[in-house]
Amino acid sequence: MTAASLERLRTVHARMKEELHRVIVGQDEVLDQLLIAILTRGHCLLVGVPGLAKTLMISSLSKTMDLGFHRIQFTPDLMPSDITGTELLHIDPETSARSFRFEPGPIFANVILADEINRTPPKTQSALLEAMVERQVTSAGKRHELPDPFFVLATQNPIEQEGTYPLPEAQLDRFMFQVHVGYPTLEEEREILRRTTAGKPAEPERVLSAEELFDMQAAVRAMPIADHVFDYALALTRGTRVRSTDPLPFLKDWVSWGAGPRASQFLVLGAKACAALAGRDHVAIEDVKQVAHPVLRHRIVTNFSAAAEGITSDAIVDRLLAEIDPAAGVGKGVPGVAQRQ
């Protein structure tokens, strides 16, 4: 990555955050993780209680980019075809010939806001599975390409679980990040009151075109990364696997299943974006640590013992970061894990 590319990326990132902060008060870490997901072509799941502006964050982010945007409100009566589209009978007005034509659904946009994604049954949730990985929709045996770039930015409420349908692990794994949205501080909440109870709400301006976004995504992927950083990302992912030949001792007490290879990919891509936004032309261990929680927390399945002791997946990631040695060196396998096998 050239110095000019780095500077351009940092300038655009700062400008986008400036525009977003015209609407969103605080939540810097959440906004950074959303922007990292965009730079790495990843999908993002925002989890937080009602009223924390999750939907507003995503809709405002879409306004800063010259991309198509659709919001899908997930409800119990939503059907898969309401998302992907369906085959409709078409009658030619001149010849009266009949044929079926595919009518695209709201998923055919660059940025999809999947609002309250756990409010719809698994049959409808699964309509996103093919789209999120293969960037296409199959209908009546025909494949329909989705627009490029394509992002699913979903929201979910962690409380009031009656009448909801938890996302299956296979679908959670398709999200690069699970981002926890917390309450604002006292000063931030005071500022929210000032902005939202007087005058017309501000609107973010468009900052980034699709072509510029493609260039930045390519620049992030081209960021060089050393073997020992690769090994550290692998160590974190493999360190979550209780069903390996010799798992870390504490995993046996708290974990049922660990993360798959997709977690390692997202750790590396997220670290590359962090390094680029920091203005560095290489990836460091600290960049991997910075994205470890949002990448791993939804890929670790805890057991009943963990629930009884109040141990969360975030606590397990904390333990991994504390125990795995990033300085073990290259050539000895995956540091902190491989040498145990």
The 8 nearest C-alpha neighbors of each residue, nearest first, counted from 0:
[[1, 222, 218, 4, 221, 280, 2, 5],
 [2, 0, 4, 3, 5, 280, 218, 6],
 [1, 3, 5, 4, 6, 0, 280, 278],
 [2, 4, 6, 1, 5, 7, 0, 8],
 [5, 3, 7, 1, 2, 6, 8, 0],
 [6, 4, 2, 8, 3, 7, 278, 275],
 [5, 7, 3, 9, 4, 8, 10, 2],
 [8, 6, 10, 4, 5, 9, 3, 11],
 [9, 7, 5, 11, 10, 6, 12, 4],
 [8, 10, 12, 6, 276, 7, 11, 13],
 [11, 9, 7, 13, 8, 12, 6, 14],
 [10, 12, 14, 8, 13, 9, 15, 7],
 [13, 11, 9, 15, 10, 14, 8, 16],
 [14, 12, 16, 10, 11, 15, 9, 17],
 [13, 15, 17, 11, 16, 12, 10, 18],
 [16, 14, 18, 12, 17, 13, 11, 19],
 [17, 15, 19, 13, 18, 14, 20, 12],
 [16, 18, 14, 20, 15, 19, 13, 21],
 [19, 17, 203, 15, 21, 16, 20, 14],
 [20, 18, 16, 21, 17, 22, 23, 203],
 [21, 19, 23, 22, 17, 18, 24, 16],
 [20, 22, 19, 18, 23, 201, 203, 17],
 [21, 23, 20, 19, 201, 24, 202, 203],
 [24, 22, 20, 19, 21, 25, 56, 26],
 [23, 25, 20, 187, 191, 26, 22, 190],
 [24, 26, 27, 187, 23, 183, 20, 184],
 [27, 25, 29, 28, 30, 24, 183, 23],
 [28, 26, 30, 29, 25, 31, 16, 24],
 [27, 29, 31, 30, 26, 32, 25, 33],
 [28, 30, 32, 26, 31, 27, 33, 178],
 [29, 31, 33, 27, 32, 28, 34, 26],
 [32, 30, 28, 34, 29, 33, 27, 35],
 [31, 33, 35, 29, 34, 30, 36, 28],
 [32, 34, 30, 36, 31, 35, 29, 37],
 [33, 35, 37, 31, 36, 32, 30, 38],
 [36, 34, 32, 38, 37, 33, 272, 31],
 [37, 35, 41, 33, 39, 34, 38, 40],
 [36, 38, 34, 40, 35, 39, 41, 33],
 [39, 37, 35, 216, 36, 40, 34, 215],
 [38, 40, 36, 41, 37, 216, 268, 35],
 [41, 39, 37, 38, 36, 150, 42, 216],
 [42, 40, 36, 175, 39, 37, 43, 150],
 [43, 41, 174, 151, 175, 150, 152, 36],
 [42, 44, 152, 176, 174, 175, 177, 153],
 [45, 43, 153, 177, 154, 152, 178, 176],
 [46, 44, 154, 178, 177, 153, 179, 155],
 [47, 45, 155, 179, 156, 154, 180, 178],
 [48, 46, 180, 156, 179, 157, 181, 49],
 [47, 49, 156, 157, 50, 51, 158, 46],
 [50, 48, 51, 47, 156, 52, 53, 158],
 [49, 51, 52, 48, 53, 47, 54, 182],
 [50, 52, 53, 49, 48, 182, 47, 180],
 [53, 51, 55, 54, 50, 56, 23, 49],
 [54, 52, 56, 55, 51, 57, 154, 45],
 [53, 55, 57, 56, 52, 58, 114, 154],
 [54, 56, 52, 58, 53, 57, 59, 23],
 [57, 55, 59, 53, 54, 58, 52, 60],
 [56, 58, 60, 54, 59, 55, 61, 53],
 [57, 59, 61, 55, 60, 56, 54, 62],
 [60, 58, 62, 56, 61, 57, 55, 19],
 [61, 59, 57, 63, 62, 58, 56, 19],
 [60, 62, 58, 59, 63, 64, 57, 68],
 [61, 63, 59, 60, 64, 205, 203, 58],
 [62, 64, 205, 206, 60, 61, 204, 203],
 [65, 63, 207, 62, 61, 205, 66, 208],
 [64, 66, 208, 209, 207, 205, 63, 67],
 [67, 65, 64, 109, 68, 209, 61, 110],
 [66, 68, 109, 108, 110, 69, 65, 61],
 [69, 67, 110, 108, 109, 111, 66, 61],
 [70, 68, 111, 105, 108, 112, 110, 71],
 [69, 71, 112, 111, 113, 72, 68, 114],
 [72, 70, 113, 112, 73, 114, 69, 105],
 [71, 73, 114, 74, 113, 70, 115, 116],
 [72, 74, 116, 119, 118, 115, 114, 71],
 [73, 75, 119, 118, 77, 76, 72, 115],
 [76, 74, 119, 77, 118, 120, 73, 163],
 [77, 75, 74, 78, 119, 120, 73, 123],
 [78, 76, 74, 75, 81, 119, 73, 123],
 [77, 79, 81, 123, 80, 76, 82, 122],
 [80, 78, 123, 126, 81, 82, 83, 122],
 [79, 81, 84, 83, 82, 78, 85, 104],
 [82, 80, 78, 79, 84, 83, 104, 77],
 [83, 81, 104, 80, 79, 105, 106, 84],
 [82, 84, 104, 80, 106, 81, 79, 103],
 [104, 85, 83, 103, 80, 102, 82, 81],
 [84, 86, 102, 80, 101, 87, 103, 83],
 [87, 85, 101, 100, 99, 102, 88, 84],
 [88, 86, 99, 100, 101, 89, 85, 102],
 [87, 89, 99, 98, 100, 90, 86, 97],
 [88, 90, 98, 97, 99, 87, 100, 91],
 [91, 89, 97, 95, 96, 92, 98, 88],
 [90, 92, 95, 96, 93, 94, 89, 97],
 [93, 91, 95, 94, 90, 96, 89, 97],
 [94, 92, 91, 95, 96, 90, 97, 89],
 [93, 95, 96, 91, 92, 90, 97, 89],
 [96, 94, 91, 90, 92, 93, 97, 89],
 [97, 95, 94, 91, 90, 98, 92, 93],
 [96, 98, 90, 89, 95, 91, 88, 99],
 [99, 97, 89, 88, 100, 90, 96, 87],
 [98, 100, 88, 87, 89, 86, 101, 97],
 [101, 99, 86, 87, 102, 88, 89, 98],
 [100, 102, 86, 85, 103, 87, 99, 84],
 [101, 103, 84, 85, 86, 100, 104, 87],
 [104, 102, 84, 101, 83, 107, 85, 105],
 [84, 103, 105, 83, 82, 106, 107, 81],
 [104, 106, 107, 82, 69, 83, 108, 103],
 [107, 105, 104, 108, 82, 83, 111, 69],
 [108, 106, 105, 145, 104, 146, 103, 109],
 [107, 109, 67, 68, 106, 110, 146, 69],
 [108, 110, 149, 67, 148, 146, 66, 68],
 [111, 109, 68, 150, 108, 149, 151, 67],
 [112, 110, 151, 69, 70, 152, 113, 68],
 [111, 113, 70, 152, 153, 114, 71, 151],
 [114, 112, 153, 71, 116, 111, 152, 70],
 [113, 115, 72, 154, 116, 153, 112, 73],
 [116, 114, 155, 154, 117, 118, 73, 113],
 [115, 117, 114, 73, 118, 113, 155, 154],
 [116, 118, 164, 115, 119, 163, 165, 166],
 [119, 117, 163, 74, 116, 115, 73, 75],
 [118, 120, 75, 74, 73, 117, 123, 116],
 [121, 119, 122, 123, 164, 75, 124, 118],
 [122, 120, 124, 123, 125, 119, 164, 166],
 [123, 121, 125, 120, 124, 79, 126, 78],
 [122, 124, 79, 125, 126, 121, 78, 120],
 [125, 123, 121, 126, 122, 127, 120, 119],
 [124, 126, 127, 128, 123, 122, 121, 79],
 [125, 127, 79, 123, 124, 128, 83, 129],
 [128, 126, 130, 125, 129, 131, 124, 123],
 [129, 127, 125, 131, 130, 126, 170, 132],
 [130, 128, 133, 131, 132, 127, 135, 136],
 [129, 131, 134, 135, 127, 128, 133, 132],
 [130, 132, 128, 129, 134, 127, 133, 173],
 [133, 131, 130, 129, 134, 128, 173, 135],
 [132, 134, 135, 130, 129, 131, 136, 128],
 [135, 133, 130, 145, 132, 131, 144, 129],
 [134, 136, 144, 130, 145, 133, 143, 129],
 [137, 135, 143, 142, 130, 138, 144, 129],
 [136, 138, 142, 141, 140, 143, 135, 139],
 [137, 139, 141, 140, 136, 142, 85, 86],
 [140, 138, 141, 137, 86, 142, 85, 101],
 [139, 141, 138, 137, 142, 136, 143, 86],
 [142, 140, 138, 137, 139, 143, 136, 101],
 [143, 141, 137, 136, 144, 135, 138, 140],
 [142, 144, 136, 135, 137, 145, 141, 138],
 [145, 143, 135, 134, 142, 136, 146, 107],
 [144, 146, 135, 134, 107, 147, 143, 149],
 [147, 145, 109, 148, 108, 149, 107, 144],
 [148, 146, 149, 109, 145, 134, 108, 144],
 [147, 149, 109, 146, 150, 40, 209, 213],
 [148, 150, 109, 147, 110, 146, 151, 108],
 [151, 149, 110, 42, 111, 109, 152, 41],
 [150, 152, 111, 42, 153, 110, 112, 43],
 [153, 151, 43, 112, 42, 44, 111, 113],
 [152, 154, 113, 44, 112, 114, 45, 151],
 [155, 153, 45, 114, 115, 44, 46, 116],
 [154, 156, 115, 46, 116, 45, 117, 157],
 [155, 157, 48, 47, 158, 46, 49, 115],
 [158, 156, 47, 48, 155, 46, 159, 160],
 [159, 157, 160, 156, 48, 47, 161, 49],
 [160, 158, 161, 157, 156, 163, 162, 48],
 [159, 161, 163, 158, 162, 157, 164, 156],
 [162, 160, 163, 159, 164, 158, 118, 165],
 [161, 163, 160, 164, 118, 75, 159, 119],
 [164, 162, 118, 160, 161, 117, 165, 119],
 [163, 165, 117, 120, 118, 166, 119, 121],
 [166, 164, 117, 167, 163, 121, 118, 160],
 [165, 167, 171, 170, 117, 164, 168, 121],
 [168, 166, 169, 170, 171, 165, 121, 172],
 [167, 169, 171, 170, 172, 166, 298, 297],
 [170, 168, 172, 167, 171, 173, 166, 128],
 [169, 171, 172, 173, 168, 167, 166, 128],
 [170, 172, 168, 173, 174, 169, 166, 167],
 [173, 171, 169, 170, 174, 168, 298, 175],
 [174, 172, 170, 171, 175, 131, 169, 132],
 [175, 173, 42, 43, 172, 176, 171, 44],
 [174, 176, 41, 42, 43, 294, 265, 173],
 [177, 175, 293, 294, 43, 174, 178, 44],
 [176, 178, 44, 293, 45, 43, 297, 179],
 [177, 179, 45, 293, 176, 44, 46, 180],
 [178, 180, 46, 47, 45, 181, 177, 29],
 [181, 179, 47, 46, 178, 45, 29, 182],
 [182, 180, 179, 47, 183, 51, 26, 48],
 [181, 183, 184, 51, 180, 48, 47, 188],
 [184, 182, 187, 188, 181, 185, 25, 26],
 [183, 185, 187, 186, 188, 182, 25, 189],
 [184, 186, 188, 187, 189, 183, 190, 182],
 [187, 185, 189, 188, 184, 190, 183, 191],
 [188, 186, 190, 184, 189, 185, 183, 24],
 [189, 187, 191, 185, 190, 186, 183, 184],
 [188, 190, 186, 192, 187, 191, 185, 193],
 [189, 191, 193, 187, 188, 192, 186, 194],
 [192, 190, 188, 194, 189, 193, 195, 187],
 [191, 193, 189, 190, 195, 194, 196, 188],
 [194, 192, 190, 191, 195, 196, 189, 197],
 [195, 193, 191, 192, 196, 197, 190, 200],
 [194, 196, 192, 193, 197, 191, 200, 198],
 [197, 195, 192, 193, 194, 198, 191, 199],
 [198, 196, 195, 194, 193, 199, 200, 192],
 [199, 197, 200, 196, 195, 194, 201, 193],
 [198, 200, 201, 197, 195, 194, 196, 202],
 [201, 199, 198, 195, 202, 194, 22, 197],
 [200, 202, 22, 21, 199, 203, 194, 198],
 [201, 203, 204, 200, 22, 21, 59, 18],
 [204, 202, 18, 19, 63, 62, 21, 59],
 [203, 205, 63, 206, 18, 202, 62, 64],
 [204, 206, 63, 64, 62, 207, 65, 203],
 [205, 207, 63, 64, 204, 15, 208, 14],
 [208, 206, 64, 65, 205, 63, 211, 212],
 [207, 209, 65, 211, 210, 64, 212, 206],
 [208, 210, 212, 211, 65, 213, 66, 207],
 [211, 209, 213, 212, 208, 214, 207, 215],
 [212, 210, 214, 208, 213, 209, 215, 207],
 [211, 213, 209, 215, 210, 214, 216, 208],
 [214, 212, 216, 210, 211, 215, 217, 209],
 [215, 213, 211, 217, 212, 216, 218, 210],
 [216, 214, 218, 212, 217, 213, 219, 211],
 [215, 217, 38, 213, 219, 218, 214, 39],
 [216, 218, 214, 220, 215, 219, 213, 221],
 [217, 219, 215, 221, 216, 220, 0, 214],
 [220, 218, 216, 222, 221, 217, 272, 271],
 [219, 221, 217, 222, 218, 216, 268, 271],
 [220, 222, 218, 219, 223, 217, 0, 271],
 [221, 223, 219, 220, 0, 271, 281, 224],
 [224, 222, 281, 221, 282, 225, 280, 0],
 [223, 225, 282, 281, 222, 228, 226, 229],
 [226, 224, 228, 227, 229, 223, 282, 281],
 [225, 227, 229, 228, 230, 329, 224, 231],
 [226, 228, 230, 229, 329, 225, 328, 231],
 [229, 227, 231, 230, 226, 225, 284, 232],
 [230, 228, 226, 232, 227, 231, 233, 225],
 [229, 231, 227, 233, 333, 228, 232, 234],
 [230, 232, 234, 228, 233, 229, 325, 227],
 [233, 231, 229, 235, 234, 230, 263, 266],
 [232, 234, 230, 236, 231, 235, 263, 237],
 [235, 233, 231, 237, 232, 236, 238, 333],
 [236, 234, 238, 232, 233, 237, 231, 319],
 [235, 237, 233, 238, 234, 239, 258, 263],
 [238, 236, 234, 239, 240, 235, 233, 258],
 [237, 239, 235, 236, 240, 234, 336, 247],
 [238, 240, 257, 237, 236, 258, 241, 235],
 [241, 239, 257, 242, 237, 238, 243, 256],
 [240, 242, 246, 243, 250, 251, 239, 256],
 [243, 241, 240, 244, 246, 256, 245, 257],
 [242, 244, 246, 245, 241, 240, 237, 238],
 [245, 243, 246, 242, 340, 241, 339, 240],
 [244, 246, 243, 340, 339, 247, 242, 241],
 [247, 245, 241, 243, 248, 244, 240, 250],
 [246, 248, 250, 249, 245, 238, 241, 251],
 [249, 247, 250, 251, 246, 252, 245, 241],
 [248, 250, 251, 252, 247, 253, 246, 254],
 [251, 249, 254, 253, 252, 248, 241, 247],
 [252, 250, 249, 253, 248, 241, 254, 246],
 [253, 251, 250, 249, 254, 304, 305, 248],
 [252, 254, 305, 250, 302, 301, 251, 304],
 [255, 253, 301, 250, 302, 256, 300, 251],
 [256, 254, 300, 301, 302, 241, 253, 257],
 [257, 255, 300, 254, 299, 240, 241, 258],
 [256, 258, 240, 239, 299, 298, 300, 241],
 [257, 259, 298, 236, 299, 239, 262, 240],
 [258, 260, 261, 262, 257, 236, 263, 298],
 [261, 259, 262, 263, 264, 258, 236, 233],
 [260, 262, 264, 263, 259, 265, 172, 258],
 [261, 263, 265, 260, 264, 259, 266, 258],
 [264, 262, 266, 260, 261, 265, 232, 233],
 [263, 265, 261, 267, 262, 266, 268, 260],
 [264, 266, 268, 262, 267, 263, 269, 175],
 [267, 265, 263, 269, 264, 268, 287, 270],
 [266, 268, 270, 264, 265, 269, 271, 263],
 [269, 267, 265, 271, 270, 266, 39, 264],
 [268, 270, 272, 266, 271, 267, 265, 290],
 [271, 269, 286, 287, 273, 267, 268, 272],
 [270, 272, 268, 274, 269, 273, 282, 219],
 [271, 273, 275, 269, 270, 274, 219, 35],
 [274, 272, 270, 276, 271, 275, 286, 277],
 [275, 273, 277, 271, 279, 272, 282, 276],
 [274, 276, 272, 278, 277, 273, 279, 5],
 [275, 277, 273, 278, 9, 274, 272, 8],
 [276, 278, 274, 275, 279, 273, 9, 272],
 [279, 277, 275, 276, 5, 274, 280, 9],
 [280, 278, 274, 281, 275, 277, 282, 276],
 [279, 281, 0, 275, 222, 278, 274, 282],
 [282, 280, 223, 279, 224, 222, 274, 283],
 [281, 283, 224, 274, 271, 270, 286, 223],
 [284, 282, 285, 286, 281, 228, 287, 274],
 [285, 283, 287, 286, 228, 288, 282, 325],
 [284, 286, 288, 283, 287, 289, 270, 282],
 [285, 287, 270, 289, 284, 283, 288, 273],
 [288, 286, 270, 284, 289, 285, 290, 266],
 [289, 287, 285, 291, 286, 290, 284, 320],
 [288, 290, 286, 287, 291, 285, 270, 292],
 [289, 291, 288, 287, 292, 293, 294, 269],
 [292, 290, 288, 294, 289, 293, 295, 287],
 [291, 293, 295, 294, 296, 290, 313, 316],
 [294, 292, 176, 177, 178, 290, 295, 291],
 [293, 295, 176, 291, 292, 175, 290, 296],
 [296, 294, 298, 292, 297, 293, 291, 299],
 [295, 297, 312, 292, 298, 313, 299, 293],
 [298, 296, 295, 299, 177, 171, 294, 312],
 [299, 297, 258, 295, 296, 257, 300, 172],
 [298, 300, 257, 297, 296, 258, 312, 256],
 [301, 299, 256, 255, 254, 257, 298, 302],
 [300, 302, 254, 255, 253, 305, 299, 312],
 [303, 301, 254, 305, 304, 253, 255, 306],
 [302, 304, 306, 305, 307, 301, 253, 308],
 [305, 303, 307, 306, 302, 253, 308, 252],
 [306, 304, 253, 310, 308, 303, 307, 302],
 [305, 307, 303, 309, 304, 308, 310, 302],
 [306, 308, 304, 305, 309, 303, 310, 302],
 [307, 309, 305, 306, 310, 304, 303, 311],
 [308, 310, 306, 307, 305, 311, 304, 314],
 [311, 309, 305, 308, 306, 314, 312, 315],
 [312, 310, 314, 313, 309, 315, 305, 306],
 [311, 313, 315, 296, 314, 299, 316, 301],
 [314, 312, 316, 311, 315, 296, 317, 292],
 [315, 313, 317, 311, 312, 316, 310, 318],
 [314, 316, 318, 312, 317, 313, 319, 311],
 [317, 315, 319, 313, 318, 314, 320, 312],
 [318, 316, 314, 320, 315, 319, 313, 321],
 [317, 319, 315, 321, 316, 320, 322, 314],
 [320, 318, 316, 322, 321, 317, 323, 315],
 [321, 319, 317, 318, 322, 323, 316, 288],
 [320, 322, 318, 319, 323, 317, 324, 316],
 [323, 321, 319, 320, 318, 324, 335, 317],
 [324, 322, 335, 319, 320, 321, 325, 334],
 [323, 325, 335, 326, 327, 334, 322, 321],
 [326, 324, 327, 231, 323, 334, 284, 328],
 [327, 325, 328, 324, 334, 227, 329, 231],
 [328, 326, 334, 325, 324, 329, 335, 331],
 [329, 327, 326, 227, 330, 331, 334, 325],
 [328, 330, 227, 331, 226, 332, 327, 230],
 [331, 329, 332, 328, 333, 227, 327, 226],
 [332, 330, 329, 333, 328, 338, 334, 327],
 [331, 333, 337, 330, 334, 338, 329, 230],
 [332, 334, 337, 230, 234, 336, 335, 233],
 [335, 333, 327, 336, 234, 332, 337, 324],
 [334, 336, 323, 324, 337, 234, 333, 338],
 [335, 337, 339, 334, 338, 333, 234, 238],
 [338, 336, 333, 339, 332, 340, 334, 335],
 [337, 339, 340, 336, 335, 332, 334, 331],
 [340, 338, 337, 336, 245, 335, 246, 247],
 [339, 337, 338, 245, 244, 336, 246, 243]]
